Amino acid sequence: METSTIVWIIVGIIVVIAIIVFAYFATSRKRREAKVESERRKAAELREDAYEKDVAARERQADAARTQAAAKQAEADALRARLESERLASESAARQADAAQLQAETDERLRKADAVDPDVGADGTPNHDTDTDTTPGQRL
């Protein structure tokens, strides 16, 4: 074989190797770009998922705060009702005491009136022998 043929074979082999190396680097670069793009998409999905979970967590926190506020309002309402109940019970007891005192004073005045009235006997029963006066507060 001639030297020029060997040189052309070597040049051909070098060209084929160069084409293979170029093809490898070209596809390798596309694979790297595809991988980078895939990782970007995955990162975007993870960020979106994290955002949605953050929104859900904030909504739950807001619900918890509303529930806590409602519970505190219910406690305040219950305390207010208990205080009102105690006030009304105290007022009722005071009015009952006033009524009992007034009744006792009224009974005492009627006893005094019976003691002074000549138409009422010693035992507090009316005498039917005499004319009865129908003045207010008099027992018949």
N, CA, C and O atoms as CSV, one atom per row, in Angstrom:
chain,resi,resn,atom,element,x,y,z
A,1,MET,N,N,0.812,-1.151,0.000
A,1,MET,CA,C,0.000,0.000,0.000
A,1,MET,C,C,0.868,1.231,0.000
A,1,MET,O,O,1.948,1.301,0.587
A,2,GLU,N,N,0.354,2.125,-0.653
A,2,GLU,CA,C,1.130,3.328,-0.781
A,2,GLU,C,C,0.929,4.196,0.456
A,2,GLU,O,O,-0.032,4.060,1.212
A,3,THR,N,N,1.856,5.058,0.606
A,3,THR,CA,C,1.827,5.945,1.746
A,3,THR,C,C,0.661,6.904,1.626
A,3,THR,O,O,0.029,7.230,2.631
A,4,SER,N,N,0.374,7.342,0.478
A,4,SER,CA,C,-0.733,8.277,0.341
A,4,SER,C,C,-2.054,7.592,0.691
A,4,SER,O,O,-2.931,8.255,1.245
A,5,THR,N,N,-2.236,6.376,0.415
A,5,THR,CA,C,-3.457,5.656,0.760
A,5,THR,C,C,-3.548,5.529,2.278
A,5,THR,O,O,-4.614,5.704,2.867
A,6,ILE,N,N,-2.432,5.228,2.886
A,6,ILE,CA,C,-2.421,5.086,4.342
A,6,ILE,C,C,-2.735,6.446,4.977
A,6,ILE,O,O,-3.455,6.530,5.972
A,7,VAL,N,N,-2.190,7.485,4.394
A,7,VAL,CA,C,-2.453,8.825,4.931
A,7,VAL,C,C,-3.944,9.122,4.792
A,7,VAL,O,O,-4.564,9.648,5.717
A,8,TRP,N,N,-4.524,8.781,3.622
A,8,TRP,CA,C,-5.960,9.048,3.418
A,8,TRP,C,C,-6.802,8.186,4.368
A,8,TRP,O,O,-7.846,8.644,4.834
A,9,ILE,N,N,-6.398,7.014,4.650
A,9,ILE,CA,C,-7.143,6.152,5.591
A,9,ILE,C,C,-7.058,6.762,6.995
A,9,ILE,O,O,-8.049,6.818,7.723
A,10,ILE,N,N,-5.864,7.214,7.354
A,10,ILE,CA,C,-5.685,7.826,8.672
A,10,ILE,C,C,-6.497,9.115,8.749
A,10,ILE,O,O,-7.132,9.384,9.768
A,11,VAL,N,N,-6.483,9.911,7.687
A,11,VAL,CA,C,-7.274,11.145,7.664
A,11,VAL,C,C,-8.750,10.775,7.766
A,11,VAL,O,O,-9.492,11.426,8.502
A,12,GLY,N,N,-9.183,9.770,7.061
A,12,GLY,CA,C,-10.591,9.337,7.107
A,12,GLY,C,C,-10.973,8.891,8.512
A,12,GLY,O,O,-12.051,9.221,9.006
A,13,ILE,N,N,-10.076,8.134,9.157
A,13,ILE,CA,C,-10.340,7.662,10.525
A,13,ILE,C,C,-10.420,8.864,11.472
A,13,ILE,O,O,-11.282,8.912,12.350
A,14,ILE,N,N,-9.522,9.827,11.289
A,14,ILE,CA,C,-9.523,11.015,12.141
A,14,ILE,C,C,-10.820,11.807,11.927
A,14,ILE,O,O,-11.411,12.314,12.880
A,15,VAL,N,N,-11.254,11.905,10.665
A,15,VAL,CA,C,-12.497,12.631,10.365
A,15,VAL,C,C,-13.678,11.919,11.016
A,15,VAL,O,O,-14.537,12.564,11.616
A,16,VAL,N,N,-13.726,10.601,10.902
A,16,VAL,CA,C,-14.830,9.830,11.499
A,16,VAL,C,C,-14.804,10.006,13.021
A,16,VAL,O,O,-15.848,10.199,13.643
A,17,ILE,N,N,-13.611,9.940,13.616
A,17,ILE,CA,C,-13.498,10.122,15.071
A,17,ILE,C,C,-13.936,11.531,15.449
A,17,ILE,O,O,-14.606,11.720,16.464
A,18,ALA,N,N,-13.568,12.512,14.648
A,18,ALA,CA,C,-13.960,13.897,14.920
A,18,ALA,C,C,-15.479,14.052,14.841
A,18,ALA,O,O,-16.086,14.746,15.657
A,19,ILE,N,N,-16.087,13.390,13.839
A,19,ILE,CA,C,-17.551,13.452,13.706
A,19,ILE,C,C,-18.213,12.800,14.916
A,19,ILE,O,O,-19.195,13.317,15.448
A,20,ILE,N,N,-17.675,11.676,15.342
A,20,ILE,CA,C,-18.235,10.969,16.510
A,20,ILE,C,C,-18.098,11.839,17.765
A,20,ILE,O,O,-19.034,11.962,18.554
A,21,VAL,N,N,-16.900,12.445,17.934
A,21,VAL,CA,C,-16.676,13.310,19.102
A,21,VAL,C,C,-17.614,14.515,19.041
A,21,VAL,O,O,-18.205,14.893,20.053
A,22,PHE,N,N,-17.753,15.125,17.850
A,22,PHE,CA,C,-18.649,16.267,17.704
A,22,PHE,C,C,-20.090,15.866,18.010
A,22,PHE,O,O,-20.798,16.590,18.710
A,23,ALA,N,N,-20.529,14.717,17.492
A,23,ALA,CA,C,-21.890,14.227,17.727
A,23,ALA,C,C,-22.097,13.944,19.222
A,23,ALA,O,O,-23.149,14.245,19.787
A,24,TYR,N,N,-21.079,13.368,19.838
A,24,TYR,CA,C,-21.188,13.066,21.265
A,24,TYR,C,C,-21.336,14.360,22.076
A,24,TYR,O,O,-22.203,14.454,22.945
A,25,PHE,N,N,-20.485,15.356,21.787
A,25,PHE,CA,C,-20.570,16.616,22.523
A,25,PHE,C,C,-21.867,17.358,22.232
A,25,PHE,O,O,-22.431,17.991,23.125
A,26,ALA,N,N,-22.337,17.290,21.016
A,26,ALA,CA,C,-23.589,17.969,20.659
A,26,ALA,C,C,-24.764,17.324,21.402
A,26,ALA,O,O,-25.614,18.027,21.949
A,27,THR,N,N,-24.811,15.999,21.422
A,27,THR,CA,C,-25.911,15.327,22.129
A,27,THR,C,C,-25.735,15.449,23.635
A,27,THR,O,O,-26.712,15.533,24.378
A,28,SER,N,N,-24.489,15.458,24.076
A,28,SER,CA,C,-24.230,15.603,25.507
A,28,SER,C,C,-24.702,16.976,25.978
A,28,SER,O,O,-25.290,17.099,27.053
A,29,ARG,N,N,-24.446,17.993,25.183
A,29,ARG,CA,C,-24.879,19.347,25.529
A,29,ARG,C,C,-26.404,19.423,25.577
A,29,ARG,O,O,-26.964,20.058,26.470
A,30,LYS,N,N,-27.078,18.780,24.621
A,30,LYS,CA,C,-28.544,18.779,24.603
A,30,LYS,C,C,-29.083,18.011,25.806
A,30,LYS,O,O,-30.080,18.408,26.409
A,31,ARG,N,N,-28.409,16.900,26.153
A,31,ARG,CA,C,-28.838,16.133,27.323
A,31,ARG,C,C,-28.676,16.968,28.590
A,31,ARG,O,O,-29.552,16.960,29.454
A,32,ARG,N,N,-27.563,17.686,28.705
A,32,ARG,CA,C,-27.350,18.544,29.879
A,32,ARG,C,C,-28.416,19.638,29.930
A,32,ARG,O,O,-28.968,19.918,30.995
A,33,GLU,N,N,-28.704,20.250,28.800
A,33,GLU,CA,C,-29.731,21.299,28.766
A,33,GLU,C,C,-31.095,20.723,29.120
A,33,GLU,O,O,-31.867,21.354,29.842
A,34,ALA,N,N,-31.397,19.523,28.616
A,34,ALA,CA,C,-32.668,18.879,28.935
A,34,ALA,C,C,-32.736,18.551,30.425
A,34,ALA,O,O,-33.779,18.705,31.061
A,35,LYS,N,N,-31.614,18.099,30.966
A,35,LYS,CA,C,-31.572,17.775,32.394
A,35,LYS,C,C,-31.757,19.038,33.228
A,35,LYS,O,O,-32.502,19.028,34.207
A,36,VAL,N,N,-31.089,20.119,32.850
A,36,VAL,CA,C,-31.220,21.389,33.569
A,36,VAL,C,C,-32.662,21.877,33.498
A,36,VAL,O,O,-33.217,22.325,34.502
A,37,GLU,N,N,-33.264,21.793,32.329
A,37,GLU,CA,C,-34.657,22.223,32.166
A,37,GLU,C,C,-35.590,21.358,33.014
A,37,GLU,O,O,-36.525,21.866,33.633
A,38,SER,N,N,-35.333,20.068,33.038
A,38,SER,CA,C,-36.133,19.160,33.868
A,38,SER,C,C,-36.011,19.526,35.343
A,38,SER,O,O,-37.003,19.520,36.072
A,39,GLU,N,N,-34.799,19.843,35.780
A,39,GLU,CA,C,-34.588,20.232,37.168
A,39,GLU,C,C,-35.279,21.557,37.474
A,39,GLU,O,O,-35.795,21.745,38.576
A,40,ARG,N,N,-35.291,22.474,36.511
A,40,ARG,CA,C,-36.004,23.743,36.698
A,40,ARG,C,C,-37.505,23.506,36.869
A,40,ARG,O,O,-38.143,24.090,37.745
A,41,ARG,N,N,-38.057,22.635,36.013
A,41,ARG,CA,C,-39.491,22.314,36.118
A,41,ARG,C,C,-39.800,21.684,37.481
A,41,ARG,O,O,-40.794,22.021,38.124
A,42,LYS,N,N,-38.931,20.766,37.904
A,42,LYS,CA,C,-39.142,20.105,39.192
A,42,LYS,C,C,-39.069,21.132,40.327
A,42,LYS,O,O,-39.888,21.094,41.246
A,43,ALA,N,N,-38.100,22.045,40.272
A,43,ALA,CA,C,-37.979,23.093,41.294
A,43,ALA,C,C,-39.220,23.981,41.300
A,43,ALA,O,O,-39.704,24.366,42.364
A,44,ALA,N,N,-39.739,24.308,40.106
A,44,ALA,CA,C,-40.948,25.133,40.021
A,44,ALA,C,C,-42.143,24.398,40.630
A,44,ALA,O,O,-42.954,25.001,41.332
A,45,GLU,N,N,-42.250,23.105,40.362
A,45,GLU,CA,C,-43.340,22.309,40.944
A,45,GLU,C,C,-43.219,22.261,42.468
A,45,GLU,O,O,-44.213,22.392,43.182
A,46,LEU,N,N,-41.992,22.073,42.959
A,46,LEU,CA,C,-41.783,22.047,44.405
A,46,LEU,C,C,-42.135,23.395,45.036
A,46,LEU,O,O,-42.733,23.439,46.112
A,47,ARG,N,N,-41.768,24.491,44.372
A,47,ARG,CA,C,-42.109,25.816,44.888
A,47,ARG,C,C,-43.621,26.023,44.902
A,47,ARG,O,O,-44.170,26.558,45.865
A,48,GLU,N,N,-44.282,25.603,43.846
A,48,GLU,CA,C,-45.742,25.736,43.771
A,48,GLU,C,C,-46.406,24.920,44.873
A,48,GLU,O,O,-47.344,25.387,45.519
A,49,ASP,N,N,-45.924,23.716,45.083
A,49,ASP,CA,C,-46.464,22.856,46.143
A,49,ASP,C,C,-46.237,23.499,47.512
A,49,ASP,O,O,-47.133,23.503,48.356
A,50,ALA,N,N,-45.042,24.039,47.728
A,50,ALA,CA,C,-44.740,24.702,49.001
A,50,ALA,C,C,-45.641,25.914,49.203
A,50,ALA,O,O,-46.109,26.160,50.315
A,51,TYR,N,N,-45.890,26.680,48.129
A,51,TYR,CA,C,-46.764,27.844,48.220
A,51,TYR,C,C,-48.184,27.429,48.600
A,51,TYR,O,O,-48.805,28.049,49.463
A,52,GLU,N,N,-48.697,26.381,47.955
A,52,GLU,CA,C,-50.050,25.908,48.253
A,52,GLU,C,C,-50.146,25.432,49.701
A,52,GLU,O,O,-51.137,25.697,50.380
A,53,LYS,N,N,-49.114,24.728,50.171
A,53,LYS,CA,C,-49.138,24.254,51.556
A,53,LYS,C,C,-49.031,25.430,52.527
A,53,LYS,O,O,-49.632,25.401,53.601
A,54,ASP,N,N,-48.274,26.460,52.159
A,54,ASP,CA,C,-48.168,27.642,52.999
A,54,ASP,C,C,-49.517,28.339,53.099
A,54,ASP,O,O,-49.917,28.769,54.181
A,55,VAL,N,N,-50.219,28.453,51.978
A,55,VAL,CA,C,-51.544,29.077,51.977
A,55,VAL,C,C,-52.496,28.263,52.853
A,55,VAL,O,O,-53.252,28.828,53.644
A,56,ALA,N,N,-52.458,26.945,52.714
A,56,ALA,CA,C,-53.323,26.084,53.527
A,56,ALA,C,C,-52.994,26.225,55.006
A,56,ALA,O,O,-53.898,26.269,55.841
A,57,ALA,N,N,-51.713,26.295,55.335
A,57,ALA,CA,C,-51.315,26.452,56.739
A,57,ALA,C,C,-51.800,27.785,57.293
A,57,ALA,O,O,-52.270,27.855,58.428
A,58,ARG,N,N,-51.686,28.842,56.496
A,58,ARG,CA,C,-52.158,30.152,56.955
A,58,ARG,C,C,-53.674,30.162,57.144
A,58,ARG,O,O,-54.182,30.780,58.080
A,59,GLU,N,N,-54.387,29.486,56.264
A,59,GLU,CA,C,-55.843,29.395,56.418
A,59,GLU,C,C,-56.194,28.654,57.695
A,59,GLU,O,O,-57.108,29.054,58.417
A,60,ARG,N,N,-55.478,27.584,57.978
A,60,ARG,CA,C,-55.740,26.837,59.217
A,60,ARG,C,C,-55.409,27.678,60.435
A,60,ARG,O,O,-56.122,27.624,61.437
A,61,GLN,N,N,-54.343,28.451,60.364
A,61,GLN,CA,C,-54.007,29.334,61.480
A,61,GLN,C,C,-55.100,30.374,61.684
A,61,GLN,O,O,-55.466,30.687,62.816
A,62,ALA,N,N,-55.614,30.902,60.592
A,62,ALA,CA,C,-56.693,31.892,60.690
A,62,ALA,C,C,-57.946,31.251,61.282
A,62,ALA,O,O,-58.618,31.859,62.116
A,63,ASP,N,N,-58.266,30.022,60.855
A,63,ASP,CA,C,-59.414,29.305,61.424
A,63,ASP,C,C,-59.221,29.071,62.916
A,63,ASP,O,O,-60.151,29.238,63.706
A,64,ALA,N,N,-58.008,28.686,63.295
A,64,ALA,CA,C,-57.722,28.453,64.711
A,64,ALA,C,C,-57.870,29.739,65.508
A,64,ALA,O,O,-58.399,29.726,66.619
A,65,ALA,N,N,-57.407,30.845,64.950
A,65,ALA,CA,C,-57.524,32.137,65.642
A,65,ALA,C,C,-58.990,32.541,65.778
A,65,ALA,O,O,-59.406,33.047,66.820
A,66,ARG,N,N,-59.780,32.313,64.707
A,66,ARG,CA,C,-61.214,32.629,64.784
A,66,ARG,C,C,-61.905,31.757,65.839
A,66,ARG,O,O,-62.739,32.243,66.603
A,67,THR,N,N,-61.557,30.488,65.871
A,67,THR,CA,C,-62.159,29.578,66.853
A,67,THR,C,C,-61.777,29.992,68.265
A,67,THR,O,O,-62.614,29.972,69.168
A,68,GLN,N,N,-60.521,30.366,68.460
A,68,GLN,CA,C,-60.074,30.813,69.775
A,68,GLN,C,C,-60.811,32.088,70.183
A,68,GLN,O,O,-61.213,32.234,71.337
A,69,ALA,N,N,-60.984,33.002,69.243
A,69,ALA,CA,C,-61.710,34.244,69.541
A,69,ALA,C,C,-63.164,33.941,69.903
A,69,ALA,O,O,-63.721,34.549,70.817
A,70,ALA,N,N,-63.775,32.998,69.184
A,70,ALA,CA,C,-65.160,32.618,69.490
A,70,ALA,C,C,-65.249,31.993,70.882
A,70,ALA,O,O,-66.197,32.251,71.624
A,71,ALA,N,N,-64.262,31.175,71.231
A,71,ALA,CA,C,-64.252,30.561,72.559
A,71,ALA,C,C,-64.117,31.617,73.648
A,71,ALA,O,O,-64.800,31.549,74.669
A,72,LYS,N,N,-63.239,32.592,73.435
A,72,LYS,CA,C,-63.071,33.660,74.423
A,72,LYS,C,C,-64.344,34.498,74.528
A,72,LYS,O,O,-64.725,34.919,75.620
A,73,GLN,N,N,-64.997,34.737,73.395
A,73,GLN,CA,C,-66.257,35.490,73.417
A,73,GLN,C,C,-67.317,34.715,74.184
A,73,GLN,O,O,-68.075,35.297,74.960
A,74,ALA,N,N,-67.373,33.404,73.972
A,74,ALA,CA,C,-68.343,32.577,74.695
A,74,ALA,C,C,-68.053,32.599,76.196
A,74,ALA,O,O,-68.976,32.654,77.008
A,75,GLU,N,N,-66.768,32.556,76.564
A,75,GLU,CA,C,-66.411,32.630,77.978
A,75,GLU,C,C,-66.837,33.976,78.563
A,75,GLU,O,O,-67.376,34.037,79.668
A,76,ALA,N,N,-66.592,35.046,77.820
A,76,ALA,CA,C,-66.981,36.378,78.294
A,76,ALA,C,C,-68.499,36.477,78.431
A,76,ALA,O,O,-69.000,37.043,79.402
A,77,ASP,N,N,-69.230,35.928,77.458
A,77,ASP,CA,C,-70.695,35.941,77.530
A,77,ASP,C,C,-71.190,35.151,78.738
A,77,ASP,O,O,-72.118,35.571,79.429
A,78,ALA,N,N,-70.558,33.999,78.984
A,78,ALA,CA,C,-70.951,33.173,80.129
A,78,ALA,C,C,-70.669,33.909,81.434
A,78,ALA,O,O,-71.493,33.881,82.348
A,79,LEU,N,N,-69.521,34.563,81.532
A,79,LEU,CA,C,-69.191,35.323,82.736
A,79,LEU,C,C,-70.173,36.470,82.918
A,79,LEU,O,O,-70.648,36.719,84.026
A,80,ARG,N,N,-70.476,37.172,81.822
A,80,ARG,CA,C,-71.435,38.282,81.880
A,80,ARG,C,C,-72.802,37.776,82.346
A,80,ARG,O,O,-73.455,38.418,83.168
A,81,ALA,N,N,-73.233,36.631,81.825
A,81,ALA,CA,C,-74.531,36.062,82.212
A,81,ALA,C,C,-74.514,35.647,83.682
A,81,ALA,O,O,-75.494,35.853,84.397
A,82,ARG,N,N,-73.392,35.056,84.136
A,82,ARG,CA,C,-73.305,34.643,85.535
A,82,ARG,C,C,-73.358,35.867,86.455
A,82,ARG,O,O,-74.040,35.843,87.480
A,83,LEU,N,N,-72.645,36.928,86.095
A,83,LEU,CA,C,-72.673,38.142,86.903
A,83,LEU,C,C,-74.071,38.758,86.927
A,83,LEU,O,O,-74.527,39.225,87.970
A,84,GLU,N,N,-74.743,38.761,85.790
A,84,GLU,CA,C,-76.113,39.284,85.726
A,84,GLU,C,C,-77.046,38.442,86.583
A,84,GLU,O,O,-77.918,38.974,87.269
A,85,SER,N,N,-76.861,37.124,86.542
A,85,SER,CA,C,-77.674,36.224,87.357
A,85,SER,C,C,-77.456,36.498,88.842
A,85,SER,O,O,-78.411,36.555,89.615
A,86,GLU,N,N,-76.182,36.668,89.238
A,86,GLU,CA,C,-75.882,36.971,90.642
A,86,GLU,C,C,-76.470,38.318,91.048
A,86,GLU,O,O,-76.986,38.465,92.156
A,87,ARG,N,N,-76.394,39.301,90.153
A,87,ARG,CA,C,-76.961,40.624,90.453
A,87,ARG,C,C,-78.468,40.537,90.630
A,87,ARG,O,O,-79.028,41.108,91.565
A,88,LEU,N,N,-79.124,39.811,89.717
A,88,LEU,CA,C,-80.579,39.674,89.815
A,88,LEU,C,C,-80.988,38.906,91.062
A,88,LEU,O,O,-81.995,39.236,91.689
A,89,ALA,N,N,-80.215,37.881,91.430
A,89,ALA,CA,C,-80.526,37.124,92.639
A,89,ALA,C,C,-80.382,38.018,93.867
A,89,ALA,O,O,-81.206,37.964,94.780
A,90,SER,N,N,-79.334,38.839,93.886
A,90,SER,CA,C,-79.128,39.762,95.005
A,90,SER,C,C,-80.258,40.787,95.061
A,90,SER,O,O,-80.778,41.091,96.135
A,91,GLU,N,N,-80.629,41.312,93.907
A,91,GLU,CA,C,-81.721,42.285,93.848
A,91,GLU,C,C,-83.033,41.659,94.306
A,91,GLU,O,O,-83.819,42.293,95.009
A,92,SER,N,N,-83.263,40.424,93.907
A,92,SER,CA,C,-84.478,39.718,94.309
A,92,SER,C,C,-84.504,39.507,95.820
A,92,SER,O,O,-85.539,39.692,96.462
A,93,ALA,N,N,-83.365,39.119,96.381
A,93,ALA,CA,C,-83.307,38.916,97.830
A,93,ALA,C,C,-83.566,40.233,98.564
A,93,ALA,O,O,-84.264,40.256,99.577
A,94,ALA,N,N,-83.001,41.327,98.049
A,94,ALA,CA,C,-83.218,42.633,98.684
A,94,ALA,C,C,-84.686,43.035,98.601
A,94,ALA,O,O,-85.242,43.556,99.569
A,95,ARG,N,N,-85.310,42.800,97.462
A,95,ARG,CA,C,-86.732,43.154,97.316
A,95,ARG,C,C,-87.612,42.281,98.208
A,95,ARG,O,O,-88.605,42.751,98.763
A,96,GLN,N,N,-87.244,41.019,98.341
A,96,GLN,CA,C,-88.019,40.141,99.230
A,96,GLN,C,C,-87.890,40.606,100.676
A,96,GLN,O,O,-88.860,40.603,101.434
A,97,ALA,N,N,-86.659,41.012,101.049
A,97,ALA,CA,C,-86.465,41.518,102.408
A,97,ALA,C,C,-87.272,42.797,102.618
A,97,ALA,O,O,-87.887,42.971,103.670
A,98,ASP,N,N,-87.276,43.692,101.630
A,98,ASP,CA,C,-88.075,44.922,101.735
A,98,ASP,C,C,-89.558,44.599,101.843
A,98,ASP,O,O,-90.276,45.205,102.640
A,99,ALA,N,N,-90.014,43.646,101.042
A,99,ALA,CA,C,-91.428,43.269,101.078
A,99,ALA,C,C,-91.796,42.663,102.434
A,99,ALA,O,O,-92.863,42.952,102.976
A,100,ALA,N,N,-90.915,41.826,102.980
A,100,ALA,CA,C,-91.187,41.221,104.277
A,100,ALA,C,C,-91.225,42.285,105.367
A,100,ALA,O,O,-92.067,42.226,106.262
A,101,GLN,N,N,-90.316,43.258,105.296
A,101,GLN,CA,C,-90.297,44.330,106.278
A,101,GLN,C,C,-91.560,45.174,106.164
A,101,GLN,O,O,-92.164,45.535,107.174
A,102,LEU,N,N,-91.958,45.485,104.938
A,102,LEU,CA,C,-93.175,46.270,104.729
A,102,LEU,C,C,-94.396,45.504,105.228
A,102,LEU,O,O,-95.302,46.094,105.817
A,103,GLN,N,N,-94.423,44.204,104.998
A,103,GLN,CA,C,-95.543,43.385,105.467
A,103,GLN,C,C,-95.582,43.373,106.992
A,103,GLN,O,O,-96.652,43.458,107.595
A,104,ALA,N,N,-94.402,43.266,107.609
A,104,ALA,CA,C,-94.350,43.275,109.068
A,104,ALA,C,C,-94.831,44.613,109.613
A,104,ALA,O,O,-95.565,44.646,110.601
A,105,GLU,N,N,-94.432,45.718,108.986
A,105,GLU,CA,C,-94.877,47.044,109.418
A,105,GLU,C,C,-96.382,47.181,109.250
A,105,GLU,O,O,-97.063,47.744,110.106
A,106,THR,N,N,-96.897,46.659,108.132
A,106,THR,CA,C,-98.343,46.716,107.890
A,106,THR,C,C,-99.093,45.912,108.942
A,106,THR,O,O,-100.100,46.373,109.479
A,107,ASP,N,N,-98.607,44.715,109.236
A,107,ASP,CA,C,-99.256,43.878,110.260
A,107,ASP,C,C,-99.231,44.575,111.627
A,107,ASP,O,O,-100.213,44.527,112.368
A,108,GLU,N,N,-98.119,45.213,111.954
A,108,GLU,CA,C,-98.009,45.928,113.233
A,108,GLU,C,C,-98.995,47.083,113.277
A,108,GLU,O,O,-99.631,47.291,114.310
A,109,ARG,N,N,-99.146,47.837,112.205
A,109,ARG,CA,C,-100.100,48.957,112.182
A,109,ARG,C,C,-101.534,48.450,112.321
A,109,ARG,O,O,-102.361,49.063,112.996
A,110,LEU,N,N,-101.811,47.321,111.671
A,110,LEU,CA,C,-103.169,46.762,111.797
A,110,LEU,C,C,-103.433,46.308,113.228
A,110,LEU,O,O,-104.543,46.470,113.736
A,111,ARG,N,N,-102.415,45.739,113.884
A,111,ARG,CA,C,-102.597,45.330,115.286
A,111,ARG,C,C,-102.850,46.561,116.170
A,111,ARG,O,O,-103.700,46.539,117.060
A,112,LYS,N,N,-102.094,47.631,115.902
A,112,LYS,CA,C,-102.292,48.865,116.671
A,112,LYS,C,C,-103.677,49.436,116.406
A,112,LYS,O,O,-104.348,49.920,117.317
A,113,ALA,N,N,-104.102,49.371,115.123
A,113,ALA,CA,C,-105.441,49.884,114.794
A,113,ALA,C,C,-106.513,49.050,115.477
A,113,ALA,O,O,-107.509,49.590,115.957
A,114,ASP,N,N,-106.317,47.752,115.521
A,114,ASP,CA,C,-107.289,46.875,116.197
A,114,ASP,C,C,-107.308,47.163,117.699
A,114,ASP,O,O,-108.359,47.103,118.338
A,115,ALA,N,N,-106.122,47.480,118.262
A,115,ALA,CA,C,-106.059,47.751,119.697
A,115,ALA,C,C,-106.785,49.053,120.037
A,115,ALA,O,O,-107.365,49.178,121.116
A,116,VAL,N,N,-106.756,50.008,119.132
A,116,VAL,CA,C,-107.389,51.310,119.369
A,116,VAL,C,C,-108.871,51.272,119.007
A,116,VAL,O,O,-109.658,51.999,119.614
A,117,ASP,N,N,-109.269,50.469,118.060
A,117,ASP,CA,C,-110.646,50.454,117.543
A,117,ASP,C,C,-111.607,49.866,118.581
A,117,ASP,O,O,-111.404,48.746,119.051
A,118,PRO,N,N,-112.658,50.626,118.940
A,118,PRO,CA,C,-113.624,50.103,119.918
A,118,PRO,C,C,-114.538,49.027,119.331
A,118,PRO,O,O,-115.198,48.307,120.080
A,119,ASP,N,N,-114.586,48.907,117.996
A,119,ASP,CA,C,-115.459,47.912,117.381
A,119,ASP,C,C,-114.795,46.543,117.288
A,119,ASP,O,O,-115.444,45.578,116.883
A,120,VAL,N,N,-113.532,46.434,117.648
A,120,VAL,CA,C,-112.820,45.156,117.569
A,120,VAL,C,C,-112.634,44.663,118.989
A,120,VAL,O,O,-112.245,45.418,119.880
A,121,GLY,N,N,-112.920,43.376,119.187
A,121,GLY,CA,C,-112.819,42.797,120.524
A,121,GLY,C,C,-111.374,42.588,120.937
A,121,GLY,O,O,-110.447,42.835,120.166
A,122,ALA,N,N,-111.199,42.125,122.173
A,122,ALA,CA,C,-109.865,41.928,122.731
A,122,ALA,C,C,-109.109,40.832,121.991
A,122,ALA,O,O,-107.880,40.856,121.927
A,123,ASP,N,N,-109.841,39.874,121.433
A,123,ASP,CA,C,-109.168,38.784,120.714
A,123,ASP,C,C,-108.928,39.107,119.248
A,123,ASP,O,O,-108.406,38.258,118.525
A,124,GLY,N,N,-109.294,40.321,118.770
A,124,GLY,CA,C,-109.034,40.765,117.415
A,124,GLY,C,C,-110.172,40.476,116.471
A,124,GLY,O,O,-110.047,40.718,115.271
A,125,THR,N,N,-111.319,39.947,116.992
A,125,THR,CA,C,-112.471,39.694,116.135
A,125,THR,C,C,-113.423,40.881,116.206
A,125,THR,O,O,-113.547,41.504,117.260
A,126,PRO,N,N,-114.102,41.209,115.099
A,126,PRO,CA,C,-114.990,42.366,115.110
A,126,PRO,C,C,-116.229,42.097,115.977
A,126,PRO,O,O,-116.724,40.972,116.050
A,127,ASN,N,N,-116.715,43.162,116.631
A,127,ASN,CA,C,-117.972,43.102,117.375
A,127,ASN,C,C,-119.083,43.412,116.387
A,127,ASN,O,O,-119.055,44.457,115.736
A,128,HIS,N,N,-120.052,42.533,116.265
A,128,HIS,CA,C,-121.134,42.769,115.322
A,128,HIS,C,C,-122.285,43.524,115.965
A,128,HIS,O,O,-123.282,43.814,115.303
A,129,ASP,N,N,-122.162,43.842,117.227
A,129,ASP,CA,C,-123.208,44.561,117.921
A,129,ASP,C,C,-123.230,46.028,117.503
A,129,ASP,O,O,-124.272,46.681,117.566
A,130,THR,N,N,-122.105,46.532,117.088
A,130,THR,CA,C,-122.003,47.954,116.792
A,130,THR,C,C,-121.904,48.166,115.299
A,130,THR,O,O,-121.683,47.222,114.541
A,131,ASP,N,N,-122.064,49.381,114.887
A,131,ASP,CA,C,-121.918,49.717,113.468
A,131,ASP,C,C,-120.463,49.553,113.085
A,131,ASP,O,O,-119.557,49.926,113.830
A,132,THR,N,N,-120.264,49.000,111.935
A,132,THR,CA,C,-118.878,48.829,111.484
A,132,THR,C,C,-118.537,49.935,110.523
A,132,THR,O,O,-119.324,50.279,109.641
A,133,ASP,N,N,-117.388,50.477,110.694
A,133,ASP,CA,C,-116.878,51.520,109.823
A,133,ASP,C,C,-116.003,50.848,108.783
A,133,ASP,O,O,-115.170,50.018,109.146
A,134,THR,N,N,-116.150,51.161,107.539
A,134,THR,CA,C,-115.365,50.520,106.486
A,134,THR,C,C,-114.232,51.415,106.015
A,134,THR,O,O,-114.090,51.703,104.827
A,135,THR,N,N,-113.452,51.836,106.953
A,135,THR,CA,C,-112.327,52.667,106.589
A,135,THR,C,C,-111.205,51.785,106.077
A,135,THR,O,O,-111.110,50.617,106.455
A,136,PRO,N,N,-110.356,52.330,105.224
A,136,PRO,CA,C,-109.286,51.521,104.661
A,136,PRO,C,C,-108.351,51.019,105.762
A,136,PRO,O,O,-108.052,51.730,106.722
A,137,GLY,N,N,-107.898,49.768,105.595
A,137,GLY,CA,C,-106.963,49.163,106.528
A,137,GLY,C,C,-107.652,48.493,107.702
A,137,GLY,O,O,-106.987,47.859,108.521
A,138,GLN,N,N,-108.971,48.617,107.804
A,138,GLN,CA,C,-109.672,47.998,108.929
A,138,GLN,C,C,-110.069,46.595,108.575
A,138,GLN,O,O,-110.526,46.328,107.463
A,139,ARG,N,N,-109.897,45.707,109.504
A,139,ARG,CA,C,-110.281,44.302,109.298
A,139,ARG,C,C,-111.747,44.126,109.601
A,139,ARG,O,O,-112.255,44.652,110.591
A,140,LEU,N,N,-112.398,43.418,108.786
A,140,LEU,CA,C,-113.810,43.155,109.025
A,140,LEU,C,C,-114.037,41.759,109.470
A,140,LEU,O,O,-115.178,41.367,109.716
